[in-house]
Amino acid sequence: MLFCSGHTLMADGRLMVSGGHKADDVGIDVTNIFDPASESFVPGLPKMAFGRWYPTVTTLPDGRILTMAGRDSAGRVVTTPEIWENGAWVKLPGAGTLEIPYYPRNFVAPDGRYLAFLSRRSFDPIYDQHAFDLTFPASWRPFLVPLAARTPSPFGASPDGRPVSPADEGPQDPPAPEPT
């Protein structure tokens, strides 16, 4: 239940655990909520539309919860985010097309905007189109800070060996545009 799942504290102090491990690269579609007051998990919660192995779960300013990324029950990268609202999951088709297989680093900025750091270089802001409209209220919009191939990650070297300097780039890494 907890291995390879995403976790977030809900606005009411409970812990949501989303997805998890069925097998390597294969996620489960379950949702678990731990209630610290009763020291137990809430039974009978709705399942997500997709299994998620290594998703990221983020509590939004309005109390809803966003789950994105991970691998589904067939091992495919999940590109459709889901929102937990009113005790159920709602798919957000068309909200994203990024193939982020494992734990993107997502945060809510102090001004309410959603910040997503890519965990691997799968999006090229020069050549790739990107649409990420989650249809949130006008006061709250997600945004993306694209990092060039030669930009050091704000989290240090990535577990999959993302180049952190030009000398570390491999032949499969597209070069970043030269600074202007």
Rosetta constraint file for C-alpha pairs under 8 A:
AtomPair CA 1 CA 5 HARMONIC 7.25 0.50
AtomPair CA 1 CA 17 HARMONIC 7.81 0.50
AtomPair CA 1 CA 19 HARMONIC 7.70 0.50
AtomPair CA 1 CA 20 HARMONIC 5.90 0.50
AtomPair CA 1 CA 21 HARMONIC 7.16 0.50
AtomPair CA 1 CA 32 HARMONIC 7.94 0.50
AtomPair CA 2 CA 17 HARMONIC 6.93 0.50
AtomPair CA 2 CA 20 HARMONIC 6.27 0.50
AtomPair CA 2 CA 21 HARMONIC 7.94 0.50
AtomPair CA 3 CA 20 HARMONIC 5.67 0.50
AtomPair CA 3 CA 21 HARMONIC 5.79 0.50
AtomPair CA 4 CA 19 HARMONIC 7.48 0.50
AtomPair CA 4 CA 20 HARMONIC 4.61 0.50
AtomPair CA 4 CA 21 HARMONIC 5.33 0.50
AtomPair CA 4 CA 53 HARMONIC 5.70 0.50
AtomPair CA 4 CA 54 HARMONIC 4.88 0.50
AtomPair CA 4 CA 55 HARMONIC 7.86 0.50
AtomPair CA 5 CA 17 HARMONIC 6.37 0.50
AtomPair CA 5 CA 18 HARMONIC 5.58 0.50
AtomPair CA 5 CA 19 HARMONIC 4.86 0.50
AtomPair CA 5 CA 20 HARMONIC 3.87 0.50
AtomPair CA 5 CA 21 HARMONIC 6.96 0.50
AtomPair CA 5 CA 52 HARMONIC 7.40 0.50
AtomPair CA 5 CA 53 HARMONIC 6.20 0.50
AtomPair CA 5 CA 54 HARMONIC 5.28 0.50
AtomPair CA 5 CA 55 HARMONIC 6.23 0.50
AtomPair CA 6 CA 17 HARMONIC 5.66 0.50
AtomPair CA 6 CA 18 HARMONIC 5.15 0.50
AtomPair CA 6 CA 19 HARMONIC 6.53 0.50
AtomPair CA 6 CA 20 HARMONIC 7.35 0.50
AtomPair CA 6 CA 54 HARMONIC 6.28 0.50
AtomPair CA 6 CA 55 HARMONIC 5.20 0.50
AtomPair CA 6 CA 56 HARMONIC 5.08 0.50
AtomPair CA 6 CA 57 HARMONIC 5.30 0.50
AtomPair CA 6 CA 67 HARMONIC 7.99 0.50
AtomPair CA 6 CA 103 HARMONIC 7.80 0.50
AtomPair CA 7 CA 15 HARMONIC 6.85 0.50
AtomPair CA 7 CA 16 HARMONIC 5.55 0.50
AtomPair CA 7 CA 17 HARMONIC 4.64 0.50
AtomPair CA 7 CA 18 HARMONIC 6.38 0.50
AtomPair CA 7 CA 56 HARMONIC 7.31 0.50
AtomPair CA 7 CA 57 HARMONIC 5.71 0.50
AtomPair CA 7 CA 58 HARMONIC 7.85 0.50
AtomPair CA 8 CA 15 HARMONIC 5.81 0.50
AtomPair CA 8 CA 16 HARMONIC 5.42 0.50
AtomPair CA 8 CA 17 HARMONIC 6.94 0.50
AtomPair CA 8 CA 57 HARMONIC 5.82 0.50
AtomPair CA 8 CA 58 HARMONIC 5.92 0.50
AtomPair CA 8 CA 59 HARMONIC 6.40 0.50
AtomPair CA 9 CA 13 HARMONIC 5.96 0.50
AtomPair CA 9 CA 14 HARMONIC 5.83 0.50
AtomPair CA 9 CA 15 HARMONIC 4.57 0.50
AtomPair CA 9 CA 16 HARMONIC 6.25 0.50
AtomPair CA 9 CA 59 HARMONIC 7.02 0.50
AtomPair CA 10 CA 14 HARMONIC 5.31 0.50
AtomPair CA 10 CA 15 HARMONIC 5.87 0.50
AtomPair CA 10 CA 16 HARMONIC 6.61 0.50
AtomPair CA 10 CA 59 HARMONIC 6.27 0.50
AtomPair CA 10 CA 63 HARMONIC 7.07 0.50
AtomPair CA 10 CA 65 HARMONIC 7.79 0.50
AtomPair CA 11 CA 59 HARMONIC 7.46 0.50
AtomPair CA 11 CA 63 HARMONIC 5.66 0.50
AtomPair CA 13 CA 35 HARMONIC 7.89 0.50
AtomPair CA 13 CA 36 HARMONIC 7.88 0.50
AtomPair CA 14 CA 33 HARMONIC 6.62 0.50
AtomPair CA 14 CA 34 HARMONIC 5.73 0.50
AtomPair CA 14 CA 35 HARMONIC 5.02 0.50
AtomPair CA 14 CA 36 HARMONIC 6.41 0.50
AtomPair CA 15 CA 33 HARMONIC 5.46 0.50
AtomPair CA 15 CA 34 HARMONIC 5.04 0.50
AtomPair CA 15 CA 35 HARMONIC 6.79 0.50
AtomPair CA 16 CA 31 HARMONIC 7.20 0.50
AtomPair CA 16 CA 32 HARMONIC 5.86 0.50
AtomPair CA 16 CA 33 HARMONIC 4.45 0.50
AtomPair CA 16 CA 34 HARMONIC 6.47 0.50
AtomPair CA 17 CA 31 HARMONIC 5.92 0.50
AtomPair CA 17 CA 32 HARMONIC 5.02 0.50
AtomPair CA 17 CA 33 HARMONIC 6.04 0.50
AtomPair CA 17 CA 34 HARMONIC 7.82 0.50
AtomPair CA 18 CA 29 HARMONIC 7.57 0.50
AtomPair CA 18 CA 30 HARMONIC 6.28 0.50
AtomPair CA 18 CA 31 HARMONIC 4.76 0.50
AtomPair CA 18 CA 32 HARMONIC 6.42 0.50
AtomPair CA 18 CA 52 HARMONIC 7.55 0.50
AtomPair CA 18 CA 55 HARMONIC 7.49 0.50
AtomPair CA 18 CA 57 HARMONIC 7.09 0.50
AtomPair CA 18 CA 67 HARMONIC 7.56 0.50
AtomPair CA 19 CA 27 HARMONIC 6.20 0.50
AtomPair CA 19 CA 28 HARMONIC 5.07 0.50
AtomPair CA 19 CA 29 HARMONIC 5.25 0.50
AtomPair CA 19 CA 30 HARMONIC 5.37 0.50
AtomPair CA 19 CA 31 HARMONIC 6.36 0.50
AtomPair CA 19 CA 51 HARMONIC 6.08 0.50
AtomPair CA 19 CA 52 HARMONIC 4.67 0.50
AtomPair CA 19 CA 53 HARMONIC 5.99 0.50
AtomPair CA 19 CA 54 HARMONIC 7.42 0.50
AtomPair CA 19 CA 55 HARMONIC 6.94 0.50
AtomPair CA 20 CA 27 HARMONIC 5.46 0.50
AtomPair CA 20 CA 28 HARMONIC 5.41 0.50
AtomPair CA 20 CA 29 HARMONIC 7.70 0.50
AtomPair CA 20 CA 30 HARMONIC 7.71 0.50
AtomPair CA 20 CA 51 HARMONIC 7.88 0.50
AtomPair CA 20 CA 52 HARMONIC 6.22 0.50
AtomPair CA 20 CA 53 HARMONIC 5.07 0.50
AtomPair CA 20 CA 54 HARMONIC 6.65 0.50
AtomPair CA 21 CA 25 HARMONIC 7.99 0.50
AtomPair CA 21 CA 26 HARMONIC 6.49 0.50
AtomPair CA 21 CA 27 HARMONIC 5.27 0.50
AtomPair CA 21 CA 28 HARMONIC 6.23 0.50
AtomPair CA 21 CA 53 HARMONIC 5.88 0.50
AtomPair CA 22 CA 26 HARMONIC 5.56 0.50
AtomPair CA 22 CA 27 HARMONIC 5.50 0.50
AtomPair CA 22 CA 28 HARMONIC 5.92 0.50
AtomPair CA 22 CA 73 HARMONIC 7.80 0.50
AtomPair CA 23 CA 27 HARMONIC 7.14 0.50
AtomPair CA 25 CA 53 HARMONIC 6.38 0.50
AtomPair CA 25 CA 71 HARMONIC 6.09 0.50
AtomPair CA 25 CA 72 HARMONIC 7.94 0.50
AtomPair CA 25 CA 75 HARMONIC 5.27 0.50
AtomPair CA 26 CA 51 HARMONIC 7.55 0.50
AtomPair CA 26 CA 52 HARMONIC 7.42 0.50
AtomPair CA 26 CA 53 HARMONIC 5.84 0.50
AtomPair CA 26 CA 71 HARMONIC 5.90 0.50
AtomPair CA 26 CA 72 HARMONIC 5.77 0.50
AtomPair CA 26 CA 73 HARMONIC 5.02 0.50
AtomPair CA 26 CA 74 HARMONIC 6.14 0.50
AtomPair CA 26 CA 75 HARMONIC 4.71 0.50
AtomPair CA 27 CA 51 HARMONIC 4.58 0.50
AtomPair CA 27 CA 52 HARMONIC 4.29 0.50
AtomPair CA 27 CA 53 HARMONIC 3.86 0.50
AtomPair CA 27 CA 54 HARMONIC 7.66 0.50
AtomPair CA 27 CA 70 HARMONIC 7.39 0.50
AtomPair CA 27 CA 71 HARMONIC 5.64 0.50
AtomPair CA 27 CA 72 HARMONIC 4.89 0.50
AtomPair CA 27 CA 73 HARMONIC 4.97 0.50
AtomPair CA 27 CA 74 HARMONIC 7.89 0.50
AtomPair CA 27 CA 75 HARMONIC 7.15 0.50
AtomPair CA 28 CA 50 HARMONIC 7.57 0.50
AtomPair CA 28 CA 51 HARMONIC 4.08 0.50
AtomPair CA 28 CA 52 HARMONIC 5.58 0.50
AtomPair CA 28 CA 53 HARMONIC 6.73 0.50
AtomPair CA 28 CA 72 HARMONIC 6.94 0.50
AtomPair CA 28 CA 73 HARMONIC 6.01 0.50
AtomPair CA 29 CA 47 HARMONIC 5.49 0.50
AtomPair CA 29 CA 48 HARMONIC 5.03 0.50
AtomPair CA 29 CA 49 HARMONIC 6.84 0.50
AtomPair CA 29 CA 50 HARMONIC 5.50 0.50
AtomPair CA 29 CA 51 HARMONIC 3.76 0.50
AtomPair CA 29 CA 52 HARMONIC 6.11 0.50
AtomPair CA 29 CA 72 HARMONIC 7.86 0.50
AtomPair CA 29 CA 73 HARMONIC 7.72 0.50
AtomPair CA 30 CA 45 HARMONIC 7.91 0.50
AtomPair CA 30 CA 46 HARMONIC 7.46 0.50
AtomPair CA 30 CA 47 HARMONIC 4.91 0.50
AtomPair CA 30 CA 48 HARMONIC 6.31 0.50
AtomPair CA 30 CA 51 HARMONIC 7.36 0.50
AtomPair CA 31 CA 45 HARMONIC 6.29 0.50
AtomPair CA 31 CA 46 HARMONIC 6.87 0.50
AtomPair CA 31 CA 47 HARMONIC 5.96 0.50
AtomPair CA 31 CA 48 HARMONIC 7.12 0.50
AtomPair CA 32 CA 41 HARMONIC 6.51 0.50
AtomPair CA 32 CA 42 HARMONIC 6.73 0.50
AtomPair CA 32 CA 43 HARMONIC 7.74 0.50
AtomPair CA 32 CA 45 HARMONIC 6.97 0.50
AtomPair CA 33 CA 41 HARMONIC 5.49 0.50
AtomPair CA 33 CA 42 HARMONIC 5.51 0.50
AtomPair CA 34 CA 39 HARMONIC 7.11 0.50
AtomPair CA 34 CA 40 HARMONIC 5.76 0.50
AtomPair CA 34 CA 41 HARMONIC 4.33 0.50
AtomPair CA 34 CA 42 HARMONIC 6.32 0.50
AtomPair CA 35 CA 39 HARMONIC 5.65 0.50
AtomPair CA 35 CA 40 HARMONIC 5.59 0.50
AtomPair CA 35 CA 41 HARMONIC 5.97 0.50
AtomPair CA 35 CA 42 HARMONIC 6.94 0.50
AtomPair CA 36 CA 40 HARMONIC 6.85 0.50
AtomPair CA 45 CA 87 HARMONIC 7.84 0.50
AtomPair CA 45 CA 88 HARMONIC 7.99 0.50
AtomPair CA 46 CA 87 HARMONIC 7.73 0.50
AtomPair CA 46 CA 88 HARMONIC 6.05 0.50
AtomPair CA 46 CA 89 HARMONIC 7.23 0.50
AtomPair CA 47 CA 89 HARMONIC 7.41 0.50
AtomPair CA 48 CA 82 HARMONIC 7.62 0.50
AtomPair CA 48 CA 89 HARMONIC 5.88 0.50
AtomPair CA 49 CA 82 HARMONIC 7.96 0.50
AtomPair CA 49 CA 89 HARMONIC 7.53 0.50
AtomPair CA 49 CA 91 HARMONIC 7.04 0.50
AtomPair CA 50 CA 72 HARMONIC 5.63 0.50
AtomPair CA 50 CA 73 HARMONIC 7.17 0.50
AtomPair CA 50 CA 78 HARMONIC 7.32 0.50
AtomPair CA 51 CA 70 HARMONIC 7.99 0.50
AtomPair CA 51 CA 71 HARMONIC 6.75 0.50
AtomPair CA 51 CA 72 HARMONIC 4.12 0.50
AtomPair CA 51 CA 73 HARMONIC 4.99 0.50
AtomPair CA 52 CA 69 HARMONIC 7.13 0.50
AtomPair CA 52 CA 70 HARMONIC 4.73 0.50
AtomPair CA 52 CA 71 HARMONIC 5.00 0.50
AtomPair CA 52 CA 72 HARMONIC 4.93 0.50
AtomPair CA 52 CA 73 HARMONIC 7.29 0.50
AtomPair CA 52 CA 78 HARMONIC 7.32 0.50
AtomPair CA 53 CA 70 HARMONIC 4.73 0.50
AtomPair CA 53 CA 71 HARMONIC 4.83 0.50
AtomPair CA 53 CA 72 HARMONIC 6.51 0.50
AtomPair CA 53 CA 102 HARMONIC 7.47 0.50
AtomPair CA 54 CA 69 HARMONIC 7.42 0.50
AtomPair CA 54 CA 70 HARMONIC 4.82 0.50
AtomPair CA 54 CA 71 HARMONIC 7.09 0.50
AtomPair CA 54 CA 101 HARMONIC 7.37 0.50
AtomPair CA 54 CA 102 HARMONIC 5.01 0.50
AtomPair CA 54 CA 103 HARMONIC 5.41 0.50
AtomPair CA 55 CA 67 HARMONIC 6.60 0.50
AtomPair CA 55 CA 68 HARMONIC 5.70 0.50
AtomPair CA 55 CA 69 HARMONIC 4.95 0.50
AtomPair CA 55 CA 70 HARMONIC 4.30 0.50
AtomPair CA 55 CA 71 HARMONIC 7.72 0.50
AtomPair CA 55 CA 101 HARMONIC 7.80 0.50
AtomPair CA 55 CA 102 HARMONIC 6.14 0.50
AtomPair CA 55 CA 103 HARMONIC 5.14 0.50
AtomPair CA 55 CA 104 HARMONIC 7.55 0.50
AtomPair CA 56 CA 67 HARMONIC 5.68 0.50
AtomPair CA 56 CA 68 HARMONIC 5.58 0.50
AtomPair CA 56 CA 69 HARMONIC 6.51 0.50
AtomPair CA 56 CA 70 HARMONIC 7.61 0.50
AtomPair CA 56 CA 102 HARMONIC 7.88 0.50
AtomPair CA 56 CA 103 HARMONIC 5.00 0.50
AtomPair CA 56 CA 104 HARMONIC 6.09 0.50
AtomPair CA 56 CA 105 HARMONIC 7.36 0.50
AtomPair CA 56 CA 106 HARMONIC 7.23 0.50
AtomPair CA 57 CA 65 HARMONIC 6.79 0.50
AtomPair CA 57 CA 66 HARMONIC 5.63 0.50
AtomPair CA 57 CA 67 HARMONIC 4.44 0.50
AtomPair CA 57 CA 68 HARMONIC 6.71 0.50
AtomPair CA 58 CA 65 HARMONIC 5.60 0.50
AtomPair CA 58 CA 66 HARMONIC 5.21 0.50
AtomPair CA 58 CA 67 HARMONIC 6.56 0.50
AtomPair CA 58 CA 106 HARMONIC 6.95 0.50
AtomPair CA 58 CA 107 HARMONIC 7.03 0.50
AtomPair CA 58 CA 108 HARMONIC 7.99 0.50
AtomPair CA 59 CA 63 HARMONIC 6.18 0.50
AtomPair CA 59 CA 64 HARMONIC 6.08 0.50
AtomPair CA 59 CA 65 HARMONIC 4.47 0.50
AtomPair CA 59 CA 66 HARMONIC 6.42 0.50
AtomPair CA 60 CA 64 HARMONIC 5.40 0.50
AtomPair CA 60 CA 65 HARMONIC 5.66 0.50
AtomPair CA 60 CA 66 HARMONIC 7.01 0.50
AtomPair CA 60 CA 108 HARMONIC 6.90 0.50
AtomPair CA 61 CA 108 HARMONIC 7.65 0.50
AtomPair CA 61 CA 112 HARMONIC 6.59 0.50
AtomPair CA 64 CA 83 HARMONIC 6.63 0.50
AtomPair CA 64 CA 84 HARMONIC 5.63 0.50
AtomPair CA 64 CA 85 HARMONIC 5.33 0.50
AtomPair CA 65 CA 83 HARMONIC 5.47 0.50
AtomPair CA 65 CA 84 HARMONIC 4.96 0.50
AtomPair CA 65 CA 85 HARMONIC 7.06 0.50
AtomPair CA 66 CA 81 HARMONIC 6.96 0.50
AtomPair CA 66 CA 82 HARMONIC 5.87 0.50
AtomPair CA 66 CA 83 HARMONIC 4.65 0.50
AtomPair CA 66 CA 84 HARMONIC 6.50 0.50
AtomPair CA 67 CA 81 HARMONIC 5.76 0.50
AtomPair CA 67 CA 82 HARMONIC 5.31 0.50
AtomPair CA 67 CA 83 HARMONIC 6.35 0.50
AtomPair CA 67 CA 84 HARMONIC 7.93 0.50
AtomPair CA 68 CA 78 HARMONIC 7.48 0.50
AtomPair CA 68 CA 79 HARMONIC 7.34 0.50
AtomPair CA 68 CA 80 HARMONIC 6.91 0.50
AtomPair CA 68 CA 81 HARMONIC 4.46 0.50
AtomPair CA 68 CA 82 HARMONIC 6.48 0.50
AtomPair CA 69 CA 77 HARMONIC 6.85 0.50
AtomPair CA 69 CA 78 HARMONIC 5.31 0.50
AtomPair CA 69 CA 79 HARMONIC 6.08 0.50
AtomPair CA 69 CA 80 HARMONIC 7.56 0.50
AtomPair CA 69 CA 81 HARMONIC 6.97 0.50
AtomPair CA 69 CA 99 HARMONIC 7.32 0.50
AtomPair CA 69 CA 100 HARMONIC 5.47 0.50
AtomPair CA 69 CA 101 HARMONIC 5.68 0.50
AtomPair CA 69 CA 102 HARMONIC 6.44 0.50
AtomPair CA 69 CA 103 HARMONIC 6.84 0.50
AtomPair CA 69 CA 104 HARMONIC 7.14 0.50
AtomPair CA 70 CA 77 HARMONIC 5.88 0.50
AtomPair CA 70 CA 78 HARMONIC 5.72 0.50
AtomPair CA 70 CA 100 HARMONIC 6.89 0.50
AtomPair CA 70 CA 101 HARMONIC 4.67 0.50
AtomPair CA 70 CA 102 HARMONIC 5.18 0.50
AtomPair CA 70 CA 103 HARMONIC 6.86 0.50
AtomPair CA 71 CA 75 HARMONIC 5.17 0.50
AtomPair CA 71 CA 76 HARMONIC 5.17 0.50
AtomPair CA 71 CA 77 HARMONIC 4.42 0.50
AtomPair CA 71 CA 78 HARMONIC 5.52 0.50
AtomPair CA 71 CA 101 HARMONIC 5.93 0.50
AtomPair CA 71 CA 102 HARMONIC 7.66 0.50
AtomPair CA 72 CA 76 HARMONIC 5.42 0.50
AtomPair CA 72 CA 77 HARMONIC 6.40 0.50
AtomPair CA 72 CA 78 HARMONIC 6.09 0.50
AtomPair CA 77 CA 99 HARMONIC 5.96 0.50
AtomPair CA 77 CA 100 HARMONIC 6.80 0.50
AtomPair CA 77 CA 101 HARMONIC 5.30 0.50
AtomPair CA 78 CA 99 HARMONIC 6.96 0.50
AtomPair CA 78 CA 100 HARMONIC 7.71 0.50
AtomPair CA 78 CA 101 HARMONIC 7.26 0.50
AtomPair CA 79 CA 96 HARMONIC 6.06 0.50
AtomPair CA 79 CA 97 HARMONIC 5.33 0.50
AtomPair CA 79 CA 98 HARMONIC 5.96 0.50
AtomPair CA 79 CA 99 HARMONIC 5.75 0.50
AtomPair CA 79 CA 100 HARMONIC 7.40 0.50
AtomPair CA 80 CA 91 HARMONIC 6.79 0.50
AtomPair CA 80 CA 92 HARMONIC 6.00 0.50
AtomPair CA 80 CA 93 HARMONIC 5.59 0.50
AtomPair CA 80 CA 94 HARMONIC 7.14 0.50
AtomPair CA 80 CA 95 HARMONIC 6.69 0.50
AtomPair CA 80 CA 96 HARMONIC 6.18 0.50
AtomPair CA 80 CA 97 HARMONIC 7.29 0.50
AtomPair CA 81 CA 91 HARMONIC 6.26 0.50
AtomPair CA 81 CA 92 HARMONIC 5.51 0.50
AtomPair CA 81 CA 93 HARMONIC 7.37 0.50
AtomPair CA 81 CA 95 HARMONIC 6.94 0.50
AtomPair CA 81 CA 96 HARMONIC 7.20 0.50
AtomPair CA 82 CA 89 HARMONIC 6.12 0.50
AtomPair CA 82 CA 90 HARMONIC 5.40 0.50
AtomPair CA 82 CA 91 HARMONIC 4.49 0.50
AtomPair CA 82 CA 92 HARMONIC 5.61 0.50
AtomPair CA 83 CA 89 HARMONIC 5.50 0.50
AtomPair CA 83 CA 90 HARMONIC 5.16 0.50
AtomPair CA 83 CA 91 HARMONIC 6.58 0.50
AtomPair CA 83 CA 92 HARMONIC 7.34 0.50
AtomPair CA 84 CA 88 HARMONIC 5.47 0.50
AtomPair CA 84 CA 89 HARMONIC 4.54 0.50
AtomPair CA 84 CA 90 HARMONIC 6.39 0.50
AtomPair CA 85 CA 89 HARMONIC 6.45 0.50
AtomPair CA 85 CA 90 HARMONIC 7.33 0.50
AtomPair CA 92 CA 134 HARMONIC 6.77 0.50
AtomPair CA 94 CA 131 HARMONIC 7.98 0.50
AtomPair CA 94 CA 132 HARMONIC 7.75 0.50
AtomPair CA 94 CA 133 HARMONIC 7.83 0.50
AtomPair CA 95 CA 131 HARMONIC 6.78 0.50
AtomPair CA 95 CA 132 HARMONIC 4.86 0.50
AtomPair CA 95 CA 133 HARMONIC 5.11 0.50
AtomPair CA 95 CA 134 HARMONIC 5.29 0.50
AtomPair CA 96 CA 130 HARMONIC 7.59 0.50
AtomPair CA 96 CA 131 HARMONIC 6.03 0.50
AtomPair CA 96 CA 132 HARMONIC 4.89 0.50
AtomPair CA 96 CA 133 HARMONIC 7.41 0.50
AtomPair CA 97 CA 130 HARMONIC 7.34 0.50
AtomPair CA 97 CA 131 HARMONIC 7.40 0.50
AtomPair CA 97 CA 132 HARMONIC 7.86 0.50
AtomPair CA 98 CA 122 HARMONIC 7.42 0.50
AtomPair CA 98 CA 123 HARMONIC 7.14 0.50
AtomPair CA 98 CA 130 HARMONIC 7.81 0.50
AtomPair CA 99 CA 122 HARMONIC 6.98 0.50
AtomPair CA 100 CA 104 HARMONIC 6.74 0.50
AtomPair CA 100 CA 118 HARMONIC 7.34 0.50
AtomPair CA 100 CA 119 HARMONIC 7.08 0.50
AtomPair CA 100 CA 120 HARMONIC 7.33 0.50
AtomPair CA 100 CA 122 HARMONIC 7.41 0.50
AtomPair CA 102 CA 119 HARMONIC 7.20 0.50
AtomPair CA 103 CA 119 HARMONIC 7.01 0.50
AtomPair CA 104 CA 116 HARMONIC 6.78 0.50
AtomPair CA 104 CA 117 HARMONIC 6.22 0.50
AtomPair CA 104 CA 118 HARMONIC 5.61 0.50
AtomPair CA 104 CA 119 HARMONIC 5.13 0.50
AtomPair CA 105 CA 116 HARMONIC 5.79 0.50
AtomPair CA 105 CA 117 HARMONIC 5.03 0.50
AtomPair CA 105 CA 118 HARMONIC 6.67 0.50
AtomPair CA 105 CA 119 HARMONIC 6.71 0.50
AtomPair CA 106 CA 114 HARMONIC 7.22 0.50
AtomPair CA 106 CA 115 HARMONIC 5.56 0.50
AtomPair CA 106 CA 116 HARMONIC 4.35 0.50
AtomPair CA 106 CA 117 HARMONIC 6.17 0.50
AtomPair CA 107 CA 114 HARMONIC 5.95 0.50
AtomPair CA 107 CA 115 HARMONIC 5.11 0.50
AtomPair CA 107 CA 116 HARMONIC 6.48 0.50
AtomPair CA 108 CA 112 HARMONIC 5.84 0.50
AtomPair CA 108 CA 113 HARMONIC 5.76 0.50
AtomPair CA 108 CA 114 HARMONIC 4.63 0.50
AtomPair CA 108 CA 115 HARMONIC 5.95 0.50
AtomPair CA 109 CA 113 HARMONIC 5.29 0.50
AtomPair CA 109 CA 114 HARMONIC 6.12 0.50
AtomPair CA 109 CA 115 HARMONIC 6.58 0.50
AtomPair CA 112 CA 139 HARMONIC 7.49 0.50
AtomPair CA 112 CA 140 HARMONIC 5.56 0.50
AtomPair CA 112 CA 141 HARMONIC 7.56 0.50
AtomPair CA 113 CA 140 HARMONIC 5.43 0.50
AtomPair CA 113 CA 141 HARMONIC 5.20 0.50
AtomPair CA 113 CA 142 HARMONIC 5.24 0.50
AtomPair CA 113 CA 143 HARMONIC 6.60 0.50
AtomPair CA 114 CA 140 HARMONIC 7.68 0.50
AtomPair CA 114 CA 141 HARMONIC 6.37 0.50
AtomPair CA 114 CA 142 HARMONIC 4.06 0.50
AtomPair CA 114 CA 143 HARMONIC 5.66 0.50
AtomPair CA 114 CA 144 HARMONIC 7.91 0.50
AtomPair CA 115 CA 142 HARMONIC 6.30 0.50
AtomPair CA 115 CA 143 HARMONIC 5.53 0.50
AtomPair CA 115 CA 144 HARMONIC 5.85 0.50
AtomPair CA 115 CA 145 HARMONIC 7.31 0.50
AtomPair CA 116 CA 143 HARMONIC 7.05 0.50
AtomPair CA 116 CA 144 HARMONIC 5.60 0.50
AtomPair CA 116 CA 145 HARMONIC 7.13 0.50
AtomPair CA 117 CA 144 HARMONIC 7.12 0.50
AtomPair CA 117 CA 145 HARMONIC 6.77 0.50
AtomPair CA 117 CA 146 HARMONIC 7.74 0.50
AtomPair CA 118 CA 122 HARMONIC 7.86 0.50
AtomPair CA 118 CA 146 HARMONIC 7.85 0.50
AtomPair CA 119 CA 158 HARMONIC 7.25 0.50
AtomPair CA 120 CA 158 HARMONIC 7.47 0.50
AtomPair CA 120 CA 160 HARMONIC 7.63 0.50
AtomPair CA 120 CA 162 HARMONIC 6.78 0.50
AtomPair CA 121 CA 149 HARMONIC 7.18 0.50
AtomPair CA 121 CA 162 HARMONIC 7.36 0.50
AtomPair CA 123 CA 128 HARMONIC 6.40 0.50
AtomPair CA 123 CA 146 HARMONIC 7.95 0.50
AtomPair CA 124 CA 128 HARMONIC 5.29 0.50
AtomPair CA 124 CA 146 HARMONIC 7.81 0.50
AtomPair CA 124 CA 148 HARMONIC 7.54 0.50
AtomPair CA 125 CA 129 HARMONIC 7.16 0.50
AtomPair CA 125 CA 130 HARMONIC 7.88 0.50
AtomPair CA 125 CA 146 HARMONIC 6.33 0.50
AtomPair CA 125 CA 148 HARMONIC 7.90 0.50
AtomPair CA 132 CA 142 HARMONIC 7.22 0.50
AtomPair CA 132 CA 143 HARMONIC 7.85 0.50
AtomPair CA 133 CA 141 HARMONIC 7.63 0.50
AtomPair CA 133 CA 142 HARMONIC 7.22 0.50
AtomPair CA 134 CA 141 HARMONIC 7.71 0.50
AtomPair CA 134 CA 142 HARMONIC 7.50 0.50
AtomPair CA 135 CA 141 HARMONIC 7.99 0.50
AtomPair CA 136 CA 140 HARMONIC 5.93 0.50
AtomPair CA 136 CA 141 HARMONIC 6.20 0.50
AtomPair CA 137 CA 141 HARMONIC 7.33 0.50
AtomPair CA 147 CA 151 HARMONIC 5.75 0.50
AtomPair CA 147 CA 153 HARMONIC 7.69 0.50
AtomPair CA 148 CA 176 HARMONIC 5.58 0.50
AtomPair CA 148 CA 177 HARMONIC 7.83 0.50
AtomPair CA 149 CA 163 HARMONIC 7.17 0.50
AtomPair CA 149 CA 164 HARMONIC 7.95 0.50
AtomPair CA 149 CA 173 HARMONIC 7.54 0.50
AtomPair CA 149 CA 174 HARMONIC 7.24 0.50
AtomPair CA 149 CA 175 HARMONIC 6.37 0.50
AtomPair CA 149 CA 176 HARMONIC 5.18 0.50
AtomPair CA 150 CA 163 HARMONIC 7.11 0.50
AtomPair CA 150 CA 164 HARMONIC 6.33 0.50
AtomPair CA 150 CA 165 HARMONIC 5.62 0.50
AtomPair CA 150 CA 166 HARMONIC 5.87 0.50
AtomPair CA 150 CA 175 HARMONIC 7.65 0.50
AtomPair CA 150 CA 176 HARMONIC 6.10 0.50
AtomPair CA 151 CA 164 HARMONIC 6.81 0.50
AtomPair CA 151 CA 165 HARMONIC 7.47 0.50
AtomPair CA 152 CA 156 HARMONIC 6.95 0.50
AtomPair CA 152 CA 157 HARMONIC 7.73 0.50
AtomPair CA 152 CA 163 HARMONIC 7.84 0.50
AtomPair CA 152 CA 164 HARMONIC 4.86 0.50
AtomPair CA 152 CA 165 HARMONIC 6.90 0.50
AtomPair CA 153 CA 157 HARMONIC 6.50 0.50
AtomPair CA 153 CA 158 HARMONIC 7.58 0.50
AtomPair CA 153 CA 164 HARMONIC 6.89 0.50
AtomPair CA 156 CA 164 HARMONIC 7.82 0.50
AtomPair CA 157 CA 161 HARMONIC 6.65 0.50
AtomPair CA 157 CA 162 HARMONIC 6.37 0.50
AtomPair CA 157 CA 163 HARMONIC 7.40 0.50
AtomPair CA 157 CA 164 HARMONIC 6.29 0.50
AtomPair CA 158 CA 162 HARMONIC 5.36 0.50
AtomPair CA 163 CA 168 HARMONIC 4.97 0.50
AtomPair CA 163 CA 169 HARMONIC 5.16 0.50
AtomPair CA 163 CA 170 HARMONIC 7.75 0.50
AtomPair CA 164 CA 168 HARMONIC 6.41 0.50
AtomPair CA 164 CA 169 HARMONIC 7.84 0.50
AtomPair CA 165 CA 169 HARMONIC 6.90 0.50
AtomPair CA 169 CA 173 HARMONIC 6.01 0.50
